Amino acid sequence: MYPLFDVNCELVAWIRPNEHIFDTDMNWVAYVRNGHAWSSETGNWLGPVRGLLCLNQSGQPVAWNPNEQVSGTARPARPARAARAARPARPARPARPARPARRATPAGGWAPESIFAWLGQ
């Protein structure tokens, strides 16, 4: 599990790469299939996931990990709907990570929505 941070370097979620995203209370909030995140509640497409970087539907970073380069992309094409993932077992809460250094604003800027708005699509 890897921590995800927002634009203000606040811990906002945890990601199990290429599998699932959990909020800070370890509730399952999204699954990752074929390089894209999908809402665990609605099954709606949230945006691309590049390694440990979550992007919105416009290609702007929403959540990031210090191990990943933060950069946006051109507006991605909407993928075909992914099959719904089975609810994973709730993982143990990892130790709180150190707060990372603030990243420079990526080309195209940060996503205007918070990760919570992103997940609520």
DRENLUM-945635 format. One record per residue (C-alpha): residue number from 1; residue in one letter; x, y, z. Coordinates in Angstrom, 2 decimals, padded with zeros to 5 digits, always signed. Example, Ala and Ser with C-alpha at 12.3 -4.5 7.8 and 13.67 -1.06 7.14 Angstrom:
2
<node k="1" r="A" xx="+012.30" yy="-004.50" zz="+007.80"/>
<node k="2" r="S" xx="+013.67" yy="-001.06" zz="+007.14"/>
***
This chain:
121
<node k="1" r="M" xx="+000.00" yy="+000.00" zz="+000.00"/>
<node k="2" r="Y" xx="+001.23" yy="+003.45" zz="-000.91"/>
<node k="3" r="P" xx="-000.01" yy="+006.78" zz="+000.45"/>
<node k="4" r="L" xx="-001.65" yy="+009.33" zz="-001.84"/>
<node k="5" r="F" xx="-001.43" yy="+013.06" zz="-001.17"/>
<node k="6" r="D" xx="-003.38" yy="+016.06" zz="-002.46"/>
<node k="7" r="V" xx="-002.08" yy="+019.37" zz="-003.79"/>
<node k="8" r="N" xx="-001.52" yy="+020.55" zz="-000.18"/>
<node k="9" r="C" xx="+000.54" yy="+017.45" zz="+000.70"/>
<node k="10" r="E" xx="-002.23" yy="+016.10" zz="+002.94"/>
<node k="11" r="L" xx="-002.69" yy="+012.33" zz="+003.17"/>
<node k="12" r="V" xx="-005.98" yy="+011.64" zz="+001.36"/>
<node k="13" r="A" xx="-005.94" yy="+007.96" zz="+000.40"/>
<node k="14" r="W" xx="-004.00" yy="+004.73" zz="+000.00"/>
<node k="15" r="I" xx="-003.46" yy="+002.84" zz="-003.23"/>
<node k="16" r="R" xx="-002.69" yy="-000.78" zz="-003.91"/>
<node k="17" r="P" xx="-001.20" yy="-000.34" zz="-007.42"/>
<node k="18" r="N" xx="-003.28" yy="-001.73" zz="-010.29"/>
<node k="19" r="E" xx="-005.92" yy="-002.94" zz="-007.82"/>
<node k="20" r="H" xx="-007.70" yy="-000.64" zz="-005.35"/>
<node k="21" r="I" xx="-007.84" yy="+002.78" zz="-003.69"/>
<node k="22" r="F" xx="-008.86" yy="+003.16" zz="-000.04"/>
<node k="23" r="D" xx="-009.63" yy="+006.33" zz="+001.91"/>
<node k="24" r="T" xx="-007.69" yy="+007.16" zz="+005.07"/>
<node k="25" r="D" xx="-010.15" yy="+005.10" zz="+007.16"/>
<node k="26" r="M" xx="-009.39" yy="+002.13" zz="+004.89"/>
<node k="27" r="N" xx="-012.81" yy="+002.16" zz="+003.23"/>
<node k="28" r="W" xx="-012.71" yy="+000.88" zz="-000.35"/>
<node k="29" r="V" xx="-013.44" yy="+003.86" zz="-002.63"/>
<node k="30" r="A" xx="-012.17" yy="+002.90" zz="-006.10"/>
<node k="31" r="Y" xx="-010.70" yy="+000.10" zz="-008.14"/>
<node k="32" r="V" xx="-008.08" yy="+000.32" zz="-010.87"/>
<node k="33" r="R" xx="-008.44" yy="-001.56" zz="-014.15"/>
<node k="34" r="N" xx="-006.40" yy="-001.13" zz="-017.33"/>
<node k="35" r="G" xx="-004.77" yy="+002.07" zz="-016.10"/>
<node k="36" r="H" xx="-008.00" yy="+003.79" zz="-015.03"/>
<node k="37" r="A" xx="-009.79" yy="+004.36" zz="-011.73"/>
<node k="38" r="W" xx="-013.46" yy="+003.49" zz="-011.29"/>
<node k="39" r="S" xx="-015.73" yy="+004.44" zz="-008.38"/>
<node k="40" r="S" xx="-016.43" yy="+001.48" zz="-006.10"/>
<node k="41" r="E" xx="-019.84" yy="+002.99" zz="-005.33"/>
<node k="42" r="T" xx="-021.13" yy="+003.88" zz="-008.79"/>
<node k="43" r="G" xx="-018.79" yy="+002.09" zz="-011.19"/>
<node k="44" r="N" xx="-018.24" yy="+005.44" zz="-012.96"/>
<node k="45" r="W" xx="-014.93" yy="+006.26" zz="-014.61"/>
<node k="46" r="L" xx="-012.88" yy="+008.64" zz="-012.49"/>
<node k="47" r="G" xx="-009.81" yy="+009.10" zz="-014.69"/>
<node k="48" r="P" xx="-006.45" yy="+007.58" zz="-015.57"/>
<node k="49" r="V" xx="-004.04" yy="+006.18" zz="-013.00"/>
<node k="50" r="R" xx="-000.38" yy="+006.24" zz="-013.97"/>
<node k="51" r="G" xx="+001.49" yy="+004.18" zz="-011.41"/>
<node k="52" r="L" xx="+000.91" yy="+006.10" zz="-008.17"/>
<node k="53" r="L" xx="-000.56" yy="+009.22" zz="-009.81"/>
<node k="54" r="C" xx="-004.34" yy="+009.67" zz="-010.08"/>
<node k="55" r="L" xx="-005.63" yy="+012.03" zz="-012.75"/>
<node k="56" r="N" xx="-009.09" yy="+013.47" zz="-013.35"/>
<node k="57" r="Q" xx="-011.04" yy="+013.11" zz="-016.59"/>
<node k="58" r="S" xx="-009.30" yy="+016.22" zz="-017.91"/>
<node k="59" r="G" xx="-005.82" yy="+014.73" zz="-017.30"/>
<node k="60" r="Q" xx="-004.96" yy="+016.90" zz="-014.26"/>
<node k="61" r="P" xx="-003.40" yy="+015.39" zz="-011.10"/>
<node k="62" r="V" xx="-005.83" yy="+014.77" zz="-008.23"/>
<node k="63" r="A" xx="-003.67" yy="+012.62" zz="-005.93"/>
<node k="64" r="W" xx="+000.00" yy="+011.68" zz="-006.04"/>
<node k="65" r="N" xx="+002.75" yy="+009.78" zz="-004.31"/>
<node k="66" r="P" xx="+006.33" yy="+011.08" zz="-003.87"/>
<node k="67" r="N" xx="+007.64" yy="+008.03" zz="-005.77"/>
<node k="68" r="E" xx="+005.87" yy="+009.18" zz="-008.93"/>
<node k="69" r="Q" xx="+006.59" yy="+012.15" zz="-011.18"/>
<node k="70" r="V" xx="+003.67" yy="+014.58" zz="-011.01"/>
<node k="71" r="S" xx="+002.53" yy="+015.67" zz="-014.46"/>
<node k="72" r="G" xx="-000.72" yy="+016.11" zz="-016.29"/>
<node k="73" r="T" xx="-001.73" yy="+014.81" zz="-019.71"/>
<node k="74" r="A" xx="-003.93" yy="+015.88" zz="-022.57"/>
<node k="75" r="R" xx="-007.60" yy="+015.04" zz="-022.01"/>
<node k="76" r="P" xx="-007.70" yy="+011.23" zz="-022.07"/>
<node k="77" r="A" xx="-010.19" yy="+009.28" zz="-024.13"/>
<node k="78" r="R" xx="-013.01" yy="+007.76" zz="-022.09"/>
<node k="79" r="P" xx="-012.36" yy="+004.01" zz="-021.84"/>
<node k="80" r="A" xx="-014.98" yy="+001.30" zz="-022.13"/>
<node k="81" r="R" xx="-016.62" yy="+000.56" zz="-018.78"/>
<node k="82" r="A" xx="-014.58" yy="-001.89" zz="-016.76"/>
<node k="83" r="A" xx="-016.14" yy="-004.90" zz="-015.09"/>
<node k="84" r="R" xx="-016.92" yy="-004.17" zz="-011.46"/>
<node k="85" r="A" xx="-014.34" yy="-005.42" zz="-009.02"/>
<node k="86" r="A" xx="-015.24" yy="-007.57" zz="-006.04"/>
<node k="87" r="R" xx="-015.02" yy="-005.80" zz="-002.69"/>
<node k="88" r="P" xx="-011.58" yy="-006.52" zz="-001.22"/>
<node k="89" r="A" xx="-011.01" yy="-007.34" zz="+002.42"/>
<node k="90" r="R" xx="-010.39" yy="-004.21" zz="+004.47"/>
<node k="91" r="P" xx="-006.62" yy="-003.88" zz="+004.88"/>
<node k="92" r="A" xx="-004.90" yy="-003.00" zz="+008.11"/>
<node k="93" r="R" xx="-004.22" yy="+000.71" zz="+008.40"/>
<node k="94" r="P" xx="-000.59" yy="+001.44" zz="+007.48"/>
<node k="95" r="A" xx="+001.53" yy="+003.72" zz="+009.63"/>
<node k="96" r="R" xx="+001.02" yy="+007.40" zz="+008.87"/>
<node k="97" r="P" xx="+003.66" yy="+008.47" zz="+006.33"/>
<node k="98" r="A" xx="+005.84" yy="+011.53" zz="+006.61"/>
<node k="99" r="R" xx="+004.46" yy="+014.58" zz="+004.85"/>
<node k="100" r="P" xx="+006.23" yy="+015.03" zz="+001.49"/>
<node k="101" r="A" xx="+007.71" yy="+018.25" zz="+000.16"/>
<node k="102" r="R" xx="+005.35" yy="+020.35" zz="-001.94"/>
<node k="103" r="R" xx="+005.61" yy="+019.65" zz="-005.66"/>
<node k="104" r="A" xx="+005.85" yy="+022.29" zz="-008.34"/>
<node k="105" r="T" xx="+002.61" yy="+022.96" zz="-010.18"/>
<node k="106" r="P" xx="+002.46" yy="+020.56" zz="-013.13"/>
<node k="107" r="A" xx="+001.88" yy="+021.81" zz="-016.67"/>
<node k="108" r="G" xx="-001.87" yy="+022.24" zz="-017.01"/>
<node k="109" r="G" xx="-002.22" yy="+022.75" zz="-013.24"/>
<node k="110" r="W" xx="-003.66" yy="+020.66" zz="-010.48"/>
<node k="111" r="A" xx="-007.19" yy="+019.32" zz="-010.71"/>
<node k="112" r="P" xx="-009.73" yy="+021.89" zz="-009.48"/>
<node k="113" r="E" xx="-011.65" yy="+019.22" zz="-007.56"/>
<node k="114" r="S" xx="-010.57" yy="+017.52" zz="-004.35"/>
<node k="115" r="I" xx="-010.04" yy="+013.79" zz="-004.27"/>
<node k="116" r="F" xx="-013.37" yy="+013.53" zz="-002.44"/>
<node k="117" r="A" xx="-015.22" yy="+015.26" zz="-005.30"/>
<node k="118" r="W" xx="-013.27" yy="+013.10" zz="-007.76"/>
<node k="119" r="L" xx="-014.32" yy="+009.93" zz="-005.98"/>
<node k="120" r="G" xx="-017.95" yy="+011.10" zz="-005.83"/>
<node k="121" r="Q" xx="-018.42" yy="+011.16" zz="-009.61"/>
***
